[in-house]
Amino acid sequence: MPTIIDGVFLHIISITLHVLSFVIWIGGMFLAHMALRPVVATVLEPPLRLTLMSQVLSRFFPWVWLAVILLWVTGFALTFGKFGGMANVGIYVHIMLTIAAVMTIIYMYIFFVPFLSLKQNVVDKNFPEAGKSLATIRQLIGINLWLGLIVIIIGTAGRYILG
C-alpha cells in the first residue's frame, strides 16, 4: 500500500526528470542554433561543416528522443498522479501541453525528413542537398527553440499570470 512519502518521492523524481529533460532539449537547441551553427558556418567549408553538423546531430538526437519520451511520461504522471487529471490543472498546463505537442511533431519531422536526408546526402557527398537539409533543420530548430522558451516562461510564471 503506497504511503504519502511514496507519492512525494515519485513527484520529486517526475519533476526532476521533467526539468532535466527540458533543459537537455532546449539547451541543446540553444547551443546548436545560437552558437555552434553560426560559428561553423563562418569557419568551415560546406563539406566539413555539413559532416560536422550531421555527426553532432547524430549524437544529440538520441538524447532528444529520450527527453521527449520522459517529458511526455513525466508530464502525464504529474498531471494525473499529482493533480488528478487535466480538469484539475490550470490553463497554463493545457497551453504547455499544446505547445509540447507541436514541438514534438516538429522534432519528429526534423528527425525523419531533413535529418535523414542530411545524413544520406553527406554520405553521398551531395553537399548542396545536404546544405538544404541543414537549412531546413536550422529553421525548424529555431521555431522549436522559441516554442520551448515560451513553455519555460509559461511553466515558471503561468500559474501566476494565467491562474
DRENDO-1510 file (C-alpha; in Angstrom, 1 decimal, always signed):
<recs>
REC; n; res; u; v; w
REC; 1; MET; +0.0; +0.0; +0.0 .
REC; 2; PRO; +1.6; +3.3; -1.1 .
REC; 3; THR; +2.2; +6.0; +1.5 .
REC; 4; ILE; +2.3; +9.8; +1.3 .
REC; 5; ILE; +6.1; +9.5; +1.3 .
REC; 6; ASP; +6.0; +7.3; -1.8 .
REC; 7; GLY; +3.8; +9.9; -3.6 .
REC; 8; VAL; +6.2; +12.7; -2.7 .
REC; 9; PHE; +9.2; +10.7; -3.8 .
REC; 10; LEU; +7.6; +9.8; -7.1 .
REC; 11; HIS; +6.6; +13.5; -7.6 .
REC; 12; ILE; +10.2; +14.6; -6.9 .
REC; 13; ILE; +11.5; +12.1; -9.4 .
REC; 14; SER; +9.0; +13.0; -12.0 .
REC; 15; ILE; +9.5; +16.8; -11.7 .
REC; 16; THR; +13.3; +16.3; -11.7 .
REC; 17; LEU; +13.3; +14.2; -14.8 .
REC; 18; HIS; +10.8; +16.6; -16.4 .
REC; 19; VAL; +13.0; +19.6; -15.8 .
REC; 20; LEU; +16.3; +17.8; -16.8 .
REC; 21; SER; +14.7; +16.6; -20.0 .
REC; 22; PHE; +13.6; +20.1; -20.9 .
REC; 23; VAL; +17.0; +21.5; -20.1 .
REC; 24; ILE; +18.7; +19.0; -22.3 .
REC; 25; TRP; +16.4; +19.6; -25.2 .
REC; 26; ILE; +16.1; +23.3; -25.1 .
REC; 27; GLY; +19.7; +23.9; -24.0 .
REC; 28; GLY; +20.9; +21.7; -26.9 .
REC; 29; MET; +18.8; +23.6; -29.4 .
REC; 30; PHE; +20.0; +26.9; -28.0 .
REC; 31; LEU; +23.6; +25.8; -28.3 .
REC; 32; ALA; +23.2; +24.5; -31.8 .
REC; 33; HIS; +21.1; +27.4; -33.1 .
REC; 34; MET; +22.7; +30.3; -31.4 .
REC; 35; ALA; +26.4; +29.3; -31.1 .
REC; 36; LEU; +27.5; +26.1; -32.9 .
REC; 37; ARG; +25.9; +26.5; -36.4 .
REC; 38; PRO; +26.7; +30.3; -36.8 .
REC; 39; VAL; +30.4; +29.6; -35.9 .
REC; 40; VAL; +30.9; +26.6; -38.1 .
REC; 41; ALA; +29.1; +28.4; -41.0 .
REC; 42; THR; +31.9; +31.1; -40.8 .
REC; 43; VAL; +35.0; +28.9; -40.2 .
REC; 44; LEU; +34.3; +25.6; -42.1 .
REC; 45; GLU; +33.8; +24.9; -45.8 .
REC; 46; PRO; +30.5; +23.2; -46.6 .
REC; 47; PRO; +31.8; +19.6; -46.8 .
REC; 48; LEU; +33.4; +19.8; -43.4 .
REC; 49; ARG; +30.6; +21.9; -41.9 .
REC; 50; LEU; +27.8; +19.6; -43.1 .
REC; 51; THR; +29.7; +16.5; -42.0 .
REC; 52; LEU; +30.3; +18.0; -38.5 .
REC; 53; MET; +26.7; +19.1; -38.1 .
REC; 54; SER; +25.4; +15.7; -39.3 .
REC; 55; GLN; +27.6; +14.0; -36.7 .
REC; 56; VAL; +26.7; +16.5; -33.9 .
REC; 57; LEU; +23.0; +16.0; -34.6 .
REC; 58; SER; +23.5; +12.2; -34.7 .
REC; 59; ARG; +24.8; +12.4; -31.1 .
REC; 60; PHE; +22.3; +14.9; -29.9 .
REC; 61; PHE; +19.1; +13.5; -31.3 .
REC; 62; PRO; +19.1; +10.2; -29.3 .
REC; 63; TRP; +19.2; +12.5; -26.2 .
REC; 64; VAL; +16.3; +14.4; -27.6 .
REC; 65; TRP; +14.3; +11.2; -28.1 .
REC; 66; LEU; +14.9; +10.3; -24.5 .
REC; 67; ALA; +14.0; +13.8; -23.4 .
REC; 68; VAL; +10.8; +13.8; -25.4 .
REC; 69; ILE; +9.7; +10.5; -24.1 .
REC; 70; LEU; +10.5; +11.5; -20.5 .
REC; 71; LEU; +8.7; +14.8; -20.9 .
REC; 72; TRP; +5.5; +13.1; -22.0 .
REC; 73; VAL; +5.7; +10.3; -19.4 .
REC; 74; THR; +6.6; +12.6; -16.5 .
REC; 75; GLY; +4.2; +15.4; -17.6 .
REC; 76; PHE; +1.2; +13.0; -17.7 .
REC; 77; ALA; +2.4; +11.3; -14.4 .
REC; 78; LEU; +2.4; +14.7; -12.7 .
REC; 79; THR; -0.9; +15.8; -14.3 .
REC; 80; PHE; -2.8; +12.6; -13.4 .
REC; 81; GLY; -0.8; +11.3; -10.4 .
REC; 82; LYS; -0.2; +14.6; -8.5 .
REC; 83; PHE; -3.1; +16.7; -9.7 .
REC; 84; GLY; -5.8; +14.1; -10.5 .
REC; 85; GLY; -6.2; +14.9; -14.2 .
REC; 86; MET; -6.5; +17.7; -16.8 .
REC; 87; ALA; -9.6; +19.1; -15.2 .
REC; 88; ASN; -7.6; +19.9; -12.0 .
REC; 89; VAL; -4.7; +21.8; -13.6 .
REC; 90; GLY; -4.6; +25.5; -14.6 .
REC; 91; ILE; -5.0; +26.7; -18.2 .
REC; 92; TYR; -1.2; +27.2; -18.3 .
REC; 93; VAL; -0.7; +23.4; -18.2 .
REC; 94; HIS; -3.1; +23.0; -21.1 .
REC; 95; ILE; -1.2; +25.6; -23.1 .
REC; 96; MET; +2.1; +23.9; -22.3 .
REC; 97; LEU; +0.7; +20.5; -23.4 .
REC; 98; THR; -0.5; +22.0; -26.7 .
REC; 99; ILE; +2.9; +23.6; -27.4 .
REC; 100; ALA; +4.6; +20.4; -26.4 .
REC; 101; ALA; +2.6; +18.5; -28.9 .
REC; 102; VAL; +3.5; +21.0; -31.6 .
REC; 103; MET; +7.2; +20.8; -30.6 .
REC; 104; THR; +7.1; +17.0; -30.7 .
REC; 105; ILE; +5.6; +17.0; -34.1 .
REC; 106; ILE; +8.2; +19.4; -35.4 .
REC; 107; TYR; +11.0; +17.4; -33.8 .
REC; 108; MET; +9.7; +14.2; -35.4 .
REC; 109; TYR; +9.5; +15.8; -38.8 .
REC; 110; ILE; +13.1; +17.2; -38.3 .
REC; 111; PHE; +14.4; +13.7; -37.4 .
REC; 112; PHE; +12.6; +11.7; -40.1 .
REC; 113; VAL; +12.8; +14.1; -43.0 .
REC; 114; PRO; +15.6; +16.7; -43.2 .
REC; 115; PHE; +17.9; +15.0; -40.7 .
REC; 116; LEU; +17.8; +11.6; -42.5 .
REC; 117; SER; +18.2; +13.5; -45.8 .
REC; 118; LEU; +21.2; +15.4; -44.4 .
REC; 119; LYS; +22.9; +12.2; -43.2 .
REC; 120; GLN; +22.4; +10.4; -46.6 .
REC; 121; ASN; +23.5; +13.4; -48.6 .
REC; 122; VAL; +26.6; +13.8; -46.5 .
REC; 123; VAL; +27.4; +10.0; -47.1 .
REC; 124; ASP; +26.7; +10.6; -50.8 .
REC; 125; LYS; +28.9; +13.7; -50.8 .
REC; 126; ASN; +25.9; +15.6; -52.2 .
REC; 127; PHE; +26.7; +18.8; -50.3 .
REC; 128; PRO; +24.3; +21.2; -52.0 .
REC; 129; GLU; +21.4; +18.9; -51.0 .
REC; 130; ALA; +22.9; +18.4; -47.5 .
REC; 131; GLY; +23.0; +22.1; -47.2 .
REC; 132; LYS; +19.4; +22.5; -48.0 .
REC; 133; SER; +18.5; +19.8; -45.4 .
REC; 134; LEU; +20.6; +21.6; -42.8 .
REC; 135; ALA; +19.0; +24.9; -43.6 .
REC; 136; THR; +15.6; +23.3; -43.0 .
REC; 137; ILE; +16.7; +21.8; -39.7 .
REC; 138; ARG; +18.1; +25.1; -38.6 .
REC; 139; GLN; +14.8; +26.9; -39.3 .
REC; 140; LEU; +12.7; +24.3; -37.6 .
REC; 141; ILE; +15.1; +24.1; -34.6 .
REC; 142; GLY; +14.7; +27.9; -34.4 .
REC; 143; ILE; +10.9; +27.6; -34.2 .
REC; 144; ASN; +11.2; +24.8; -31.6 .
REC; 145; LEU; +13.7; +26.8; -29.6 .
REC; 146; TRP; +11.2; +29.8; -29.4 .
REC; 147; LEU; +8.4; +27.5; -28.5 .
REC; 148; GLY; +10.5; +25.8; -25.8 .
REC; 149; LEU; +11.4; +29.2; -24.4 .
REC; 150; ILE; +7.7; +30.1; -24.3 .
REC; 151; VAL; +7.0; +26.9; -22.5 .
REC; 152; ILE; +9.7; +27.7; -19.9 .
REC; 153; ILE; +8.1; +31.1; -19.3 .
REC; 154; ILE; +4.6; +29.6; -19.0 .
REC; 155; GLY; +5.9; +26.8; -16.8 .
REC; 156; THR; +7.6; +29.1; -14.4 .
REC; 157; ALA; +5.2; +32.1; -14.5 .
REC; 158; GLY; +2.0; +30.6; -15.9 .
REC; 159; ARG; +0.3; +29.9; -12.6 .
REC; 160; TYR; +0.8; +33.5; -11.5 .
REC; 161; ILE; -0.2; +35.1; -14.8 .
REC; 162; LEU; -2.9; +32.7; -16.2 .
REC; 163; GLY; -4.1; +31.0; -13.0 .
</recs>
